[in-house]
């Protein structure tokens, strides 16, 4: 990988961590069970994306 590609992956990792954290925090604040489950699923998806990017390294 080039240095520029590594910087992109690093940036993507940071974004996925941020989105995952935001989803988890938002899910905790939601009272509606269906909506909370949807947001929790989004957090899991961001974790999977993070892992995919991390595996590139």
N, CA, C and O of each residue as an XYZ file, in Angstrom:
228
protein
N       0.842     -1.184      0.000
C       0.000      0.000      0.000
C       0.880      1.237      0.000
O       1.958      1.266      0.593
N       0.389      2.241     -0.675
C       1.124      3.501     -0.675
C       0.811      4.253      0.617
O      -0.118      3.906      1.347
N       1.592      5.271      0.879
C       1.369      6.085      2.074
C      -0.007      6.745      2.023
O      -0.696      6.845      3.038
N      -0.394      7.190      0.843
C      -1.702      7.838      0.691
C      -2.837      6.853      0.967
O      -3.834      7.214      1.592
N      -2.691      5.625      0.511
C      -3.713      4.607      0.770
C      -3.790      4.275      2.257
O      -4.877      4.079      2.799
N      -2.638      4.214      2.909
C      -2.631      3.955      4.353
C      -3.313      5.086      5.118
O      -4.020      4.841      6.096
N      -3.103      6.310      4.675
C      -3.761      7.447      5.321
C      -5.275      7.365      5.141
O      -6.033      7.708      6.048
N      -5.709      6.911      3.970
C      -7.140      6.743      3.735
C      -7.717      5.683      4.675
O      -8.779      5.888      5.262
N      -7.032      4.569      4.817
C      -7.515      3.500      5.690
C      -7.551      3.989      7.139
O      -8.497      3.699      7.871
N      -6.533      4.720      7.544
C      -6.499      5.268      8.906
C      -7.680      6.212      9.130
O      -8.324      6.171     10.178
N      -7.954      7.044      8.163
C      -9.082      7.975      8.246
C     -10.400      7.205      8.311
O     -11.282      7.541      9.102
N     -10.527      6.189      7.492
C     -11.746      5.375      7.481
C     -11.942      4.668      8.824
O     -13.067      4.568      9.313
N     -10.860      4.183      9.416
C     -10.940      3.547     10.738
C     -11.486      4.532     11.779
O     -12.346      4.189     12.589
N     -10.973      5.739     11.736
C     -11.434      6.767     12.672
C     -12.909      7.081     12.498
O     -13.639      7.240     13.476
N     -13.345      7.170     11.249
C     -14.754      7.447     10.988
C     -15.643      6.307     11.490
O     -16.684      6.549     12.102
N     -15.236      5.085     11.232
C     -16.044      3.951     11.662
C     -16.113      3.861     13.183
O     -17.160      3.515     13.731
N     -15.022      4.166     13.868
C     -15.046      4.182     15.332
C     -16.012      5.254     15.835
O     -16.794      5.020     16.756
N     -15.942      6.424     15.219
C     -16.823      7.527     15.614
C     -18.292      7.145     15.409
O     -19.114      7.335     16.306
N     -18.622      6.605     14.225
C     -20.004      6.238     13.941
C     -20.490      5.155     14.892
O     -21.631      5.192     15.352
N     -19.637      4.204     15.183
C     -20.019      3.130     16.103
C     -20.315      3.704     17.488
O     -21.320      3.354     18.106
N     -19.453      4.573     17.966
C     -19.645      5.193     19.273
C     -20.937      6.001     19.311
O     -21.696      5.917     20.277
N     -21.186      6.774     18.274
C     -22.402      7.585     18.221
C     -23.655      6.713     18.204
O     -24.642      7.030     18.868
N     -23.618      5.633     17.460
C     -24.765      4.721     17.413
C     -25.019      4.093     18.774
O     -26.166      4.008     19.212
N     -23.967      3.655     19.442
C     -24.131      3.042     20.761
C     -24.715      4.039     21.761
O     -25.613      3.695     22.530
N     -24.209      5.265     21.751
C     -24.711      6.286     22.670
C     -26.165      6.629     22.370
O     -26.976      6.788     23.283
N     -26.486      6.740     21.092
C     -27.851      7.055     20.699
C     -28.803      5.933     21.087
O     -29.901      6.196     21.577
N     -28.396      4.688     20.873
C     -29.241      3.540     21.213
C     -29.579      3.532     22.701
O     -30.696      3.181     23.082
N     -28.635      3.910     23.532
C     -28.878      3.930     24.974
C     -29.947      4.948     25.346
O     -30.663      4.762     26.330
N     -30.062      6.016     24.574
C     -31.017      7.080     24.881
C     -32.415      6.824     24.315
O     -33.365      7.510     24.691
N     -32.549      5.864     23.433
C     -33.833      5.620     22.783
C     -34.765      4.785     23.652
O     -34.343      3.807     24.270
N     -36.013      5.170     23.695
C     -37.018      4.447     24.467
C     -37.735      3.416     23.589
O     -38.142      2.364     24.081
N     -37.890      3.705     22.313
C     -38.579      2.817     21.383
C     -37.691      1.609     21.085
O     -36.585      1.757     20.565
N     -38.183      0.414     21.418
C     -37.373     -0.808     21.298
C     -36.991     -1.118     19.854
O     -35.863     -1.536     19.591
N     -37.919     -0.918     18.916
C     -37.617     -1.205     17.513
C     -36.559     -0.254     16.969
O     -35.640     -0.669     16.263
N     -36.695      1.009     17.302
C     -35.722      2.000     16.856
C     -34.360      1.747     17.496
O     -33.327      1.862     16.836
N     -34.364      1.400     18.792
C     -33.119      1.093     19.489
C     -32.418     -0.100     18.836
O     -31.203     -0.081     18.643
N     -33.191     -1.142     18.495
C     -32.614     -2.326     17.845
C     -32.019     -1.960     16.488
O     -30.961     -2.468     16.118
N     -32.683     -1.093     15.755
C     -32.176     -0.653     14.449
C     -30.841      0.068     14.603
O     -29.900     -0.190     13.852
N     -30.762      0.965     15.571
C     -29.524      1.723     15.788
C     -28.415      0.807     16.305
O     -27.249      0.988     15.954
N     -28.768     -0.170     17.130
C     -27.778     -1.142     17.590
C     -27.238     -1.965     16.418
O     -26.051     -2.288     16.373
N     -28.116     -2.299     15.472
C     -27.668     -3.000     14.262
C     -26.704     -2.132     13.454
O     -25.732     -2.632     12.887
N     -26.980     -0.842     13.409
C     -26.074      0.079     12.710
C     -24.707      0.100     13.389
O     -23.676      0.139     12.717
N     -24.699      0.074     14.712
C     -23.432      0.053     15.447
C     -22.646     -1.216     15.107
O     -21.429     -1.170     14.931
N     -23.346     -2.341     15.017
C     -22.685     -3.602     14.664
C     -22.110     -3.533     13.253
O     -21.008     -4.019     12.999
N     -22.859     -2.931     12.344
C     -22.385     -2.802     10.963
C     -21.120     -1.943     10.909
O     -20.184     -2.259     10.175
N     -21.093     -0.867     11.682
C     -19.898     -0.022     11.713
C     -18.716     -0.766     12.334
O     -17.572     -0.544     11.939
N     -18.982     -1.644     13.297
C     -17.917     -2.468     13.865
C     -17.361     -3.413     12.806
O     -16.150     -3.609     12.711
N     -18.260     -3.998     12.009
C     -17.824     -4.895     10.941
C     -17.003     -4.138      9.900
O     -15.983     -4.640      9.427
N     -17.442     -2.943      9.545
C     -16.693     -2.130      8.578
C     -15.319     -1.759      9.136
O     -14.317     -1.789      8.422
N     -15.290     -1.409     10.424
C     -14.012     -1.098     11.071
C     -13.072     -2.293     10.951
O     -11.905     -2.149     10.585
N     -13.606     -3.484     11.267
C     -12.771     -4.684     11.213
C     -12.279     -4.955      9.799
O     -11.139     -5.376      9.604
N     -13.127     -4.718      8.823
C     -12.728     -4.912      7.420
C     -11.581     -3.986      7.044
O     -10.609     -4.415      6.422
N     -11.691     -2.730      7.417
C     -10.617     -1.782      7.142
C      -9.345     -2.165      7.896
O      -8.243     -2.108      7.352
N      -9.523     -2.558      9.166
C      -8.372     -2.929      9.997
C      -7.635     -4.129      9.401
O      -6.406     -4.196      9.430
N      -8.403     -5.070      8.861
C      -7.797     -6.269      8.266
C      -6.956     -5.941      7.035
O      -6.085     -6.722      6.654
N      -7.209     -4.798      6.417
C      -6.389     -4.391      5.282
C      -4.949     -4.101      5.684
O      -4.026     -4.205      4.877
N      -4.784     -3.735      6.945
C      -3.457     -3.419      7.436
C      -2.714     -4.699      7.734
O      -1.561     -4.658      8.164
